[in-house]
């Protein structure tokens, strides 16, 4: 399910399907944390795409300025233009610089891949007046926390797109882009106005329509008016900071999965975190978020290929999800997630675990009622808030004692504290954790901050205040 939302600033945030959709190979246990020595050093890669002179560089500069507490490097696709041959130079006015073939995409892939592995790379320097690379000059780019890749065609190639953690499309009016291009090419690249207009009509505009505009659909975020949209850029930087915090934990724990955060999701989080919200609205928006978490979690279940005959008599090759599935809610807040699970999985069995937690965060198992054949099932463990992780750990240990393999447990929650993530993911490296947002941490009373308050009281209406 994809989402697109326009904010008051005009920025659009769109989401994608869960990237962790499981296959039949999911029956094998996942690779435990830290098996890849480079996993802890992979940077957060942001792609910034858009038409020529749309304001990509301005947007990148503004993002870099606001991320001063992180090491950020900028890589431009323009550095990877192929040098023209003598024959191409003789007919340079007939050469299409806005076509994918004008770029050395293989070297660009090598650059980003090395940076993602924590290695440095010597980026070529391109001379736009001679249409050649400077053979003896390179710009060394070192590994950083954040890598920003900008260019007109960086979303065109699937292999390049797959290296990005976030994709931003800078949108600007065609007339504005043309005027900026004329100014740039005449002042910075030594060209005359006539040649710029001729090139624009013959190559730039058709290439935008054929290659750049169609790639807009791959963007997670769309910024209208480019660098002039300061409000949108401020919101995006906040969004990036949130993703960076989640990204760091996801690098440490491969079994941690955070659903893609859009402004729609953040908007619902804003509503349910507001202490002034009505009980009816709190339940409504909580249920919407829970449904997204449940659907994402279901994407990690194994499946087998299945063919069916459609009403047109055609054969459709699809998938058949595993039938041996059950839910287990940690009473009582976990019971708020049961309706969403039943809506997604018709007739699913649901067990219960009640754990008492005292003021010192010590836990004690009080009650459990689980399906008799639970050892043969995949288990979706339900609890909307992961705080210290102690209750979750006791519930997981109980499931394992009942014969459920750790790799068959998917723990679903709305929000997680880093302390809880460390506690659960480190102890159970083969279990999957799915959450919609990672919060700042815990206060002295072990409450998640900024958090949701006493979730079960708010959801079930037992909070007298």
N, C-alpha and C positions, 0 to 999 in steps of 0.2 A: 504494500500500500504506500503510495507516494503522497507527500504533503507539500503544498505551496502556500505561503502566507505573506501578505503584504503588510508592512508595518506603517505607522504614521510617517516614517521617514521615507517610505517608498522602497525600502529594501525587501527583497523576497527571500525567504528561507525555505528550502525544499528538502525533504528527507528521502531516504532510499530504503529498500527492503533489507531485512537482516542479512548481513554478510556471512553469518555463520550457519546458513542453512546446511543441515547435515545430509550426508549421503549414507549409503550402506556401510561405507568405511568407518562411520562414526561408532560402529560397534567396537572398534579398537580403542583402547585408552589413549587420550591425547598425550602429547609430549609434555613432560613435567616442566615447571618453570626453570629458567636459567640454563636450559640445555643448549641454547644458542648464545655464545658469548657476546655477540653483537646486539642482542635483543634489548639490553639495557641502555644502549647508546643511540638507538634510532631516533632521528629528529622528527618533529611534526612538520609535514610537508604541505604547504598551502599553494594551490595553483590559482593564478589570477589571469583570466582570459578576457578578451574583448576585441572589438574592431580596432583598426589602426587609429591612433590618436584619440582613443576613447577616454583616456585618463588612467590607464593601468599603472603607469609608473608613479603617478601622483598618489594613487590609492596605496600602492606598496610602500612609498615613503612615509605616508601618514601612519600606516600600520606599524612600520619599524620604529618610528618615533615614540609610539605609545607602548611598545613592548620593550622598553629600555632595560627591564629587569631580566630579559632573556637574551641569549646570544642568537642573533638573527643574521642570515646571509640572503642576499638577493641574487638569483640567477636569471638572466634574460635569454629567452629563446633566440633573440637577434644575434647573440654571440655565436650561434651554431649555424649561421648561414653558410652554405657551401661557397667556396671561392669559384668565381666564373672562369671558364676556359677561355683561351684566346679567341675561339670562334664565337663564344657567347658574348665576350666583350665587344666584338665588332658589331653585334646586333643587340647591344644592351637595352635599347629602348623596346625591344620585342621580348625581353625576358620577364617572366612573371615571378616577382619576389614574394607574392602572397599565396603561392601554391605550396602544398605540403612538400613537393619534391625539391623546393628551394632550400630546405633545411636538412642538416645532417642529424636525423632523428636518432640514429644508432648511437652517436656520440653523446647526444643529450641524455639518452637512457643510461648510458654508462656513467655519466656525471651524477645524475640523481641517485642511481643505484649505489654508487660508491659513498656519496654523502649519507645515504640512509644506513650504510654499514659503518659509519663513523670514520671514513677515510677522507682525505683531502683530494681535490681535483684541480687540475690546471685548465681553466676555461679559456678557450681561444678568444683573441681580440679581433674584431672584424672592422675593416676600414670601408665605410659606406661610400667614400668618394672614389676609391679604386676598385671596389667590389671584390676585395681579396682579404684573406686572413693575414694578419701580421705574423710572418713565419717564425720570428725570433722573440715574439712577445706573448705572454700568457698572464692571466690573472688567477693566482692561487686562491681557491675557496676552501676554507677549512670546515671541519665538522662543527655543527652548531646545534642549539636546541630547536631552532625553527629554520626551515628552508623555504623561501618564497620563490616560486618559479612563475615568471610572467611572460606572456607572449600571445600572439594572435591565434596560434593554432595548437596550443598545448592540450586542448580538449579533443582534438581531432583523432589522435592516435590512442587506441585503447590501452596499449602498454604503458604509455606515459600517464594516462589518467589513473591507472591502477596503482601508481606510486604515490598518489596524493591522499592525504587525510582530510582535506577540505578543498572544495572547488568554488571559486568566486568568479562571477561574470560581471564585468563592468559594462554597463549599457549607456550609450550616449546618442543623441540625435545625429543623424547622418550629416546634416549641414555643419553642425559643430565639429564633428570629426574631420570633415573636409577642410574647414578653415584652419584647424590646428595642424593638419598635415601640411598644408601649404606653408604655414609659418615655420614649421620644423624643418621641412626639406629644403626650403630656400635659405634659411639662416644657418642651420647646422650641417647640411649635407651638400651645399653648393649647387643646387639645381635651380632652374628657372621655372616661373609659374606655369608657362605653357606645357613643359614636359611633365610637371606634377599633375596638371589637370588631365593630360592625355593618358598618363599611366593610371590615374584614378578611374577614368571611364572605361579603359580597356581591360585592366587587370584587378584593381583594388576592389571596386564595387562588386563585380561578378564573383570574385573569390570570397568576399564577405557573405554574399547570398548563398554560395555553394558549400562553403566549408565552415565559416566562423559562426554564422547565425544558427545553423542546425546543431552546432555543438553546445549551444546555450542550454539545451535540455538536460545536459549532464551536470549543470551547476547546482550546488547546494545553496548558494546565496547569490542573489542578483542585486546589483547596486545601480539604480537609475542615476543619471546625471554625474556619474564618475566621481572625481575628486572634489566636486562642489558639494557633494552630499555628506557634510560633516556629521550629521546626526546618525546616518546609517553606518558610517565608518566607526564612530564611537561604539555603537551597539555591536558591530562585528568584532571589535577588539575585545569587548566584554565576553562575547561568545567564544572567541579564540582562547581567552584566558581560562574559561571553564573547560574547554576541550583539552587544553594543555595539562591541566590538573588531572583529568581523567586519563589522558594519554600516558602520563608518567606511570600511573598505577597499572594501566593495561600493558605497558611494556614490561613491568616487573612480573605480572601474573597473567599468563596467556589464558587462564581459565576465567578471567574477569571480562564480562561483556557489557558495555554501556550502550543502550539504544541511542541512535543518532538524535542529537538534540537540535530541534528546530525552534523557531519562535513560537510556533503553535504549542509545542510541548512546554516550553518555558512559560508561556502564558498560562497554561493550566496549572503549572507548579506555582506560579504567582498567586493564582486564585485560591488554591487549597492551603497555601501557607499563610494567607491573610486571616488573622484572628477574628476579623469582623464579618467573614463570609457566613451566609446562612447555612444551616445544616443540610437543607435540600441541595444547595449548590455544591457544598463540600462533597456530598455523596456522588452527585452527578459527575463532577470533574475528576474525582478520585476513580470512579468506575471507568471513565474514558482512558485515564492513564494506565490503570491496571490492565485493561483490555490490550493496550499496546504492548505492555511488558509480557503478558501471557502469550500473545501471538508471536512476539520475538522469541520467547523461550521455546515455543513449539518448533521453531525453525532449527533447533539443535537436535531434534530427535532423528533417529535413523529412518530411512525409508527404502523401499524397493521399487524398481521400475514396474509400471503397470500399463497395459493397453486396454482402451475401451472403444466401443463403437458409438459414434456421435449420432444424433437424430438425422444427419444427412447421409448416414451410411459410411462415413469415413472413419479411419482408424486414428485415434489420438493416443500418443505415447506420453504418459504422465507418471505420477508417483503414487505409491500407496504407503501411508505412514504406519508406523508400528501400532499394533492393536493393544499390546500389553502396556498400559499406561494407567497411572493413578495420581491423584493429588493428595498432598498431606499438608494440612494447615496447622501452624503453631498457634494454638488458641490463646487470646481470642482475636487479636487483630488480623491474624492470617485468614480468619473466616470471611473477612471483607473481600477477599480475592476469589472466593469460591464461585460466585455467580458468573464472573468473567470466564473462569475456566470451564464451567458447565456450558456457557454460551458457545465456546469454541470447540468443546469435545462432548458431543452428545452422549449421555448415559455414563459419564466417567465416574469411577469410584473415588471417594474422598475419605481419607483417614484423618485422625485428630491426634495431636500431641499437646499436652498441657504441662508447661514448665513454670514453676514458681521462681521468681527472682526477687531477692531482698534488696534493701537499700545499699548494701555493699556489693551488689552485682553478683552474689553467689546464687547458683541455680540448683533446683531440685526437681526431678521428674515426678509429677503428681499423677498423671493419667495418660494412657495411650490406647487408641483403638485404630488398628490398621488392618487392611485386607489380609486374609490368611495367606494368599499367594503373592505377597508384596515382593518377595525375593525374586520373582520371575518378571517383575514389572520395571518400567522406567518411572521414576518418581519426580513430580514437580512439587518441590517444597515451597510453601507459601508463607511469607511474612513481609508486610509492607515496609518495615523499617529495620535495617541492619545497623545496630548501634555498636556495642562492644563485641558482639559475635559469640558471647558465652552461651546464650540460649540456643542459637543456631548450631553451635558445635555439639551441644548435648543432643539436639534433635537428630543431627547427622549421624552421630555415634550410635544412636538407637536404631536408625535405619540400617546402618552397616551391621549391627549385631543381629538384626532380623534377616540378614543375608542379601541386602541390596548392595550390589557393587558400587563403589564410590563414583565410577565413571557413568553410572546410570542415574545420578541425581542432578537435577537442575534446580538451583535455588533462586526463586523469583522475589524481588522486592522493589518498592518504589524509590526509596532513597537509601543511600549507604554512607556511613562514616568511614574515613580511611582506616581508623582503628579496627573496625569490624571486618573490613576487607582484608587487612593484614592477618587478622586472627583466623579467619575462615580459609582464605585462599592458600596461606602458607601451610596450614595443617592438612588441608584436603586438596592437593594439587590436581587431582583428576576430576573433581566436581566442577560444574559450571555455575557461575554466579551471573545473573542477569539483573541489571538495575537501570532505572531511567535517569538517575542523577546522583553524583557523588558530592556530598556536602563538605563543609569546612572541617568539622571534627566534633568532639564531645566536650561538654562542660564538666564541672566538678561533680555534678549529679548524674553523670553518664547519659545526659540527654544530647541528641544530635542537634548541632547548631549549623545553620539557622533552623533547620528541622521543620517538623509538622506539629509539634506539641504531642499530647497524649492521643495518638491516632485512633485507637479503638474507642475511646470515650467520645471523640468528635464524630466518628463514623456511626456508632450505634446510639448516639444521643444520650450518653450517661454522664456527660460532663455538666454538673450543676451550674458552673460558672458561665 
